Amino acid sequence: MAENNNKKYVELIWHQKYDKIDLGSKMPIEKPNLVLQKVETINEPRIKADKTAWVFPEDEWPKDYPKDWKNMLIWGDNKLVMSSLIKQGWAGKINLIYIDPPFFTGSDFTIRTKLGDEQIEKEPSIIEERAYNDTWSGGIASYLKYMYERLVLMRDLLAENGSIYVHLDWHVGHYVKVMMDEIFGYENFRNEIVWCYAQGGRPKDYFPNKHDVIFLYSKSANPNFNKDMIKIPYDLYSEKSSSSFTKVDENGRRYKEIYGSDKKSKYKYYMDEGKIPFDWWTDIPKMTGRTAASLESEYLFFDTQKPEALLKRIILASSNPGDIVADFFCGSGTTLAVAEKLGRRWIGSDLSKFAIQVTRKRLLDIYNSKDLQVNE
């Protein structure tokens, strides 16, 4: 283990962390270079009658979206996928990464979804089962090694102004937070977003678990952040109710004045402009049960599916039209679908062939979707 003289440096150690291959910046991680085999290229999406209101206008192609670009959906182990992308020149090219990895819950990894009117279960293939067993065979140490290797690769793929959002819960969130401090730098930690929801089971003992955490880190000190794209009404949270906007300007707009940090300057805040959401989000429901029924147009009966509203806020905040968004645990494809609708380019991968098939269909059903290339 190389010596680190940085007094602010902190590191999480687990069993066999430094065995066989090195992880992290002290020595380069092993990066195999596999040729991604093109399975198909799809140039024509299905024609759909419905169109989501916030789909990027078809007559306003983003200026930073090359006409010959093909979005990539890749079936395979994301460690191999990412290392191959790095070897093939993708390092520093991805503007935003969102991942919703396994939470170390002891799940059986059976995928439950809906095909037509029939709900079905898809058990892991031999390849998937082998990978899952390897990941969990040594308990928490195996899981941490698994995550560390992949987060190092994601750091290398991120652009200098890029950001990464890692979605977890109480099972391993605290471990991964320390791990990300080491990989991305404590100074590049931006937020711990708490996604609150009322849905789900109610245990008889202790306090019910009703939130996930999403760690937001940047690659550098100057990440892209579009605060004006994600503003919400002031009265969403009671302590910021509209009743505090007591003044009215010459145009009839309600506002309030607040002193700045120097205690001398005054700033006007207009009620109709809204505000940046707090780092605890209560306005986006979890996609389960009765809540999912209200989102029927996007609900795929996929166990780990996240609502499009969640990814819409993240993608609008940390990327621009034409930027590249990636999700290397893409599951049912929510990140990719929202990126498509918002005029972003995207790269997605998953170890489950069935997840790739569900995502492929979902993307083709998007109005005016762009070229799609499926690889394995």
N, C-alpha and C positions, 0 to 999 in steps of 0.2 A: 504494500500500500504506500503510495507516494505521500510525502509530507505536505501538509497544507499549512502555510504560515499566516493565513488570514484569520485574525482573531474573532471575526464575526461568522466564521464558517461553522455550519452544523451539519451533522450527518446521522442518518438512521442506519443502524447495523442489524443484519439478520443472518441466520445460519447459512454458510456457504456463499455469502454475497460475492466474495472475490475468488471463488473457485472457477477453474477452467478458462473462463473469459472474463475480461475486465468490463466493468460497467461505469459509465460516466466519463468525465473529461480527463481523468488522470491518465488513462490509456484508452485508445479508441476501441469502441465496441465492434465486434465482428460483423461485417456487412456483406452477406452473400449477394450476388448479382444474378437473379434469375430473369430470363427473358419472359415477359408477360405475353402469353399467347392470346391473340385476338380471336374471340369466338364469333362475334358478329358486330356489325355496325348498323345502327338503325337511324335512318335519315328522316323517316316520316312517322310522326306520332299518330296515335289514334285520333279521330275527329270526335270531339266531345261537345255536347250542346251547352254544358255548363262551364262557366269561367269564374274562378275566384276573383273577387273584386280587387285584390291586391297583386294579381299577376302582373309582372313587368310588361308594359305596353309593347305589343309586337312591332309597332312602327318606330320604337325608340331603342334600337339596338345599342347597348352600352358601348361607348367609344373604346374602352379597354378590353373588349370581348372580341378576340380575333375571329374572323368569319370561318376560318378553317379549324377552329377548336372543336374537339370532340370530348364530351364529358366521359369519365371512366368509371365503370362499375366492375370491381375486381373480386373474384372468388379466390380466397386463399388465406393462409395464416398472415395476419397483418404485420408480424415481425419481418417475414420474408418479403411481403409486399413493400413495406416502407424502406427496408434496406436496399431493395432493388431500385426503387424510385430514386434514392439518394445516389446510387452508383450511376444511374442514367441521367443525372443532371438536375434533379428536382430540389436539391438542397437550397434552402432560402427562397423558395418560390411560392409557398403556400401562405396565404394571408390570414386564415382563420382555421383552427381545428376545434371541433367539438367532439367529445367522446362520452359515451354512456357505457363504460365497461362493466363486466360482472362485479357484483358487490360483495363477493365472498360470503354468499348466503347458504351454500350447500345445496343449491338448486340442482335438479336433475337435467336441466338444459333441454328439456323437451319443448319444442316450439308449438304453441297453440294459436291457431289463427282461423280464418274463415275463407272458404273457397265457394263462391256463389252463395247459396243459402245454407251450406253445410259447414258446421264447425269441425275442424280436423286437428289431429295431433301429429306432429312430425318428430320422431325420436332422432337423436344424433346419429350421424353416419359413423362408420368405423374410424374415418379420419378425424372427425370432430370429437368422438369419444376418447380417442387416444390423446388428442391435444388437451382436452379438459382434464383427463386423468393426470397428465404430466403437470398441468398447472396447479392442481390441488393435492398432489401426492404427498408433498412435504408440509402440508398445512399452510399457515400464514406465511412462512418463509418462502414457499414456492410461489405463492400469489404475489408477494412483494417483488421477487426476482422477475416474475413475468411482467409486472407493471413497470418496473424500473427500466428494463431493456427497451420497452416500447416508448416510454416517455422520453428517453434519450434520443431515440430516432425522430420523434415528433419535434423535439427542440431543434434538431438539425434541419428538418424540413421547413420550419417556420421562417417567414420573411422577417427582416429586421423590425418592421412595424407591426408584426403579427401578434396574435393572441391565441391562447388555448383555454378552453373551458372543459373541465373534467367533472363529470356528474357522478356523485357517489352518495352514500348514506352513512349511518353511524357505524356500520360494520368495520370499514377500513378507512373512512375519511381522514381520521387523525393521523394514520400512518402515511397515507399518500400526501397529505399536506407537508409533512416534514421532508418527505422524499422530493417533492417538487421544489421546496426551498433549496435543496442541494443541487438539483438539475438546472432549474431556471434562475436561481438566485433569489434570496429572501427579498432583495430590493425590488424584484420584478413581480412580487405578489400584488395584485390589484384589489381583489375582493373575494370574500367568502359569501356567495349568494345563497340565501336560505329560501328554498322554494317550498312554501307552506301550502298544505291542502287539507281539507276536512274529510276526504274520502278514505276508505280502507277499513280494516278491522279495528275492533275496540277491545284490547286486552282487559282482563278483569283486574289484574294487578299492575301497579305502577302507572306512569303517565303514558297515554297512547302516543306512538311514534307517528307524527303527522308532518314530516318535512324531509326533504333531501337537501344536500349541499352541493353547490357547484363552485369549484375553485377556478378563479380567473387569474392567469399569469400572462405576462407579456414577454416577448423575446428581448426587448430593450426598454430603455427609459421613456421612449416616445411612441407608444402604440397608437394605432388608429382607433379613435373612439368618436362616434357620431351622436353626440348627446341630443341634438335636435331631432333625430330620427326616432327616438324612443320615448318622447315625453308623454306623460299621462295626465289626466285631469287632476287639478289640485285637490279636489274634494274626494278623491279615491280613499285617502286615509283621513280619519276623523280629525286628527290634530291639525290638518291642513285644509280645513273645510272652507267653502266659498265665503262663509260669513266674515272671514278676516280681510277680505278685499273690499274695504269700505270707501275707497276713493274712486272717483270717476274722472277720466281726462276729457279733453274737448271733443273727442270722437265717440264718447259714450262707453269707453272701455274701462272696466273695473280693474283696479290695481291696488297694490300695497307697497309701502316703502320700507326698506330695511337698511340699517347701517352696515357698512362693510367692515372688514377686519381692522381698518385704521380708526374706527369709531367716529369718523368725520364724514366720509363719503356716503351718500345715500343711493340705493339702487331700487329701480322700479321693477316689480314683478307683476306681470299682467295675468289675470286669471285665465284668459283664453289661450295663453301660450303653453300652459301646463308645466310640468316639472319632470326631471329625471326620476325614475323609480328608485325607491330605497333599495338596499341590498337584501331586503326580505320581500318576496313576491307572493302576494295573497290573491291576486286577481286572475291567475291562470290555474284552472282546475286540473287535477290529475285525471288521466284518461282511463277510468275504471267505472264499472257499474252504471248507475243512472247518469252520471256525468258524461260518459262516453256516448250514451244514447243521444245526447244533445249535440254531439259532434259526429253524427252518423256519416256525414259525407267523407270524413277522413279516417274513421275508425276501422281498423282491419282485424280486430280481435287478436292482435299480436301482444303477447303478455307484457313485454317491456316497452311497448309503444309510448312515445311522448307526444303531447299535443303540439300541433304546428305553431300555435301562439307562442310557446316557450322558445322554439328555435327562431321564430320570426324576430323576437326581441333581441336575441343574441346576434343573429346575422346582421340585422340592421345596425346594431351598436358597433360591431367590430369588423365590418367589411364594407366595401363600396361596390357598386355595379361593375361587373367585369372581373372582380377579384376571384381568387381560387379559394374555395371552402372545402375542407376535407373532414370525413368521418370514417375512422378505421374500425369502428364497431357499428356499422350502419344499421343492422337489424332490419326493421320494417321500412327504413329509408326516409324517415321524417326530415333529417337534416338535408338530405339531397333534394327532396321534393320542395322544401322551402327555399333552398338556394336556387333551384331552377325557377321558381315563381318570382324570385326577387332579382333575376338577371345576373346571378353569380355563376361562374364556372365551378365545377365540383369534381372531386375524386372520392369515391367511396369503396370500402371493402368489407367483407365479412367472411368468416370461416364456414358459415352455414350456407350450403348451396340453396336450401329452401328460402333463406332470408334474401339471397340474391334474386331469386325468382319473384318473390313478393315485391321487392323493391323495383325490379325491372317493370313489372306490370303497373305499379303505382306511378312511375315516372312517365310511362307511355300514355297514361290517362290524363296527364296535365296538358291543358290547353296550350298550343303553340310551343311545346317542349323542343329543345334544341337536339342536335345530333348526340347519340348515345353509343358508346363503344363498350362492349362487354368483354372482359379479359379473365383469364385464369392462369 
